[in-house]
Amino acid sequence: MLQPRRCRQPLSAVGRTSAALPSGTQDPARPARHFQPRPTVRGVLSMQTTLSEHARTLPRADEAERILRSCVHCGFCNATCPTYQLLGDELDGPRGRIYLIKQVLEGQHVTEKTRVHLDRCLSCRNCETTCPSGVDYHNLLDIGRAAVDALVPRPLGQRLLREGLRQIVPHAGLFRFLTGVGMKFRPLLPQTLAAKLPVTVHAAGRRPACAHARQVLLLEGCVQPGLSPNTNAATARVLDRLGIGITPVSTAGCCGAVDYHLNAQDAGLDRTRRNIDAWWPALQGGAETLIQTASGCGAFVKDYGHLLQHDPAYADKAMCISARTKDLVEVLRDEPLETLGIKADTRLAFHCPCTLQHAQKLGGEVERVLTRLGFNLTAVPDGHLCCGSAGTYSITQPALARQLRDNRMNALESGKPQVIATANIGCQTHLASAGRTPVRHWIELIDQALGTPD
C-alpha cells in the first residue's frame, strides 16, 4: 500500500527553493518546523489541529477548522504567491500564513509579527488556483485577521489610516468630491495618495435611456464614478446597442468589500444586507441579472451567499443574489457581438485582475471577447500574477504594491501595446499610477470602437 508522503514544492516554478520553515521555539510568530501530519484517504498528509476553547466560541470556528484540515502543506501555493516571490520568507507565503493562523486559533502567543505577515497578503487568491487540495484560503485569512486584530491592538497610525479609508472610500459622492479636490492640489498630497489620482478623468458622456424589454441591474460602485465615470456609461451604451437596458437602483451602495477587508467585517456585512434589500425588488420584477464592471466588487457580491449563510433573514436572498450576479464579460460573451459591426485594430495588452481569474474563474474570457471583435492582443508573461492594487493594499502596503506594479507593467509593456486594458478599477488606477502606457477598462475600448468620442 502506498505510504502517505508530503508533496514537494515545484522548485522550477519559482527558480529557487522555499525558505526552510523555522523552529517555533524562539519566535512565537514563526510556525514550528516539525508539523503533526494526519493521514487521509487520499494518501497525502493533511493538517492536524485542535482549536482552543476561545477559538471554539468564534462564529466561524467550524469553518476555520475545516479549512485548516484541508491543507496538506505541500508548498505548491508558494510557487505562485507574489509576496513570497518578492520577499522569499516562508511566512510571507500562503503555507506560512496558514500555520500562523493555526497557531492563533490553537491559543498560542500572538505578536505584532503575526499581523505583519498576514497584512502583507494581497488576498489575490492565486494560491487557491494553484492548490491541489482546494484550500479555501481567503476565508481562512479573513477569520485569522479578525482573530489577530482582536488580540493585538493596532498602532494608532494604522487605526487612523484604516478608519479614514472606511469613512471615505465606500461613499461615492464624498469620494468623487475629494478626488476632484485632490487633483487640483496634487502637489500638496503625500506621494502615495497623489499617485492614485488620475491625471485625466474621462468624462462619462451620454447614457442611454432605459427603453428595452430586456433589463439588467448595474452596481455603480463607490470609487469608479469618481476615478473612471466613463466605464459604467460605456457599459450602458454597449448594452443599449445589444438591446439591453439598465434599471437604475439608487439605494444600492458600496458592495461591502472595503469595510470587510479592513477587518470591519460586521460593517461590511451590513452593507451587503442593504444592497440585497435595494436589488431584490428589481430582480423579482424581471431584471435578468446584476452586472459588475469592477471584478473586485463582483467577486465579493458573488460571495454574499457564503458570507450570510448563517443569517436566517438573508441567507436565501444572499444565495440568490450571488447566483444572479455576473461580471460584464459573462453577459457580453453570450451576445451576438458581431452585429455591432466593430472593426478594431488597436494593439493592446490585457491585465486580468486576480478577482476575475482567481476568484471568479473567468481568466481568458475578456481576451476572447476582445479577439472576437478584432482587437490585437499582445502576449503578457506571468499573466497570473497580481499588480499590487488589491483593494486598499496599495495604500496600506505602498512599497510592496509599487514593486508588484512595476513588475506587472514591465510584463504588460513587453509586447509594445498602444494601451493596457483591465477589468477592475483598482487595477486600472494602480497600473496607471506608474505614468507609462495608458490604462483603460476594456469596455471603454469597445465603446470607443463603436464610434463614441473619447
Secondary structure as UniProt FT lines:
FT   HELIX           11..13
FT   TURN            14..15
FT   TURN            24..26
FT   TURN            28..29
FT   STRAND          37..39
FT   TURN            41..42
FT   STRAND          44..47
FT   HELIX           53..56
FT   TURN            59..60
FT   HELIX           61..70
FT   HELIX           76..80
FT   HELIX           82..87
FT   HELIX           90..92
FT   HELIX           94..105
FT   TURN            106..107
FT   HELIX           112..119
FT   HELIX           126..130
FT   TURN            132..133
FT   HELIX           137..151
FT   HELIX           156..168
FT   TURN            169..170
FT   HELIX           172..184
FT   HELIX           186..188
FT   HELIX           191..194
FT   TURN            195..196
FT   STRAND          214..218
FT   HELIX           224..227
FT   HELIX           230..241
FT   TURN            242..243
FT   STRAND          244..246
FT   TURN            250..251
FT   HELIX           257..261
FT   TURN            262..263
FT   HELIX           265..284
FT   TURN            285..286
FT   STRAND          290..292
FT   HELIX           295..301
FT   TURN            302..303
FT   HELIX           304..307
FT   TURN            308..310
FT   TURN            312..314
FT   HELIX           315..323
FT   STRAND          325..327
FT   HELIX           328..332
FT   TURN            333..334
FT   HELIX           337..340
FT   STRAND          347..350
FT   HELIX           355..359
FT   TURN            363..364
FT   HELIX           365..372
FT   TURN            373..374
FT   STRAND          376..377
FT   TURN            381..384
FT   TURN            390..392
FT   HELIX           393..396
FT   HELIX           398..412
FT   HELIX           413..415
FT   STRAND          419..422
FT   HELIX           425..432
FT   TURN            433..434
FT   STRAND          439..441
FT   HELIX           442..449
FT   TURN            450..451
//
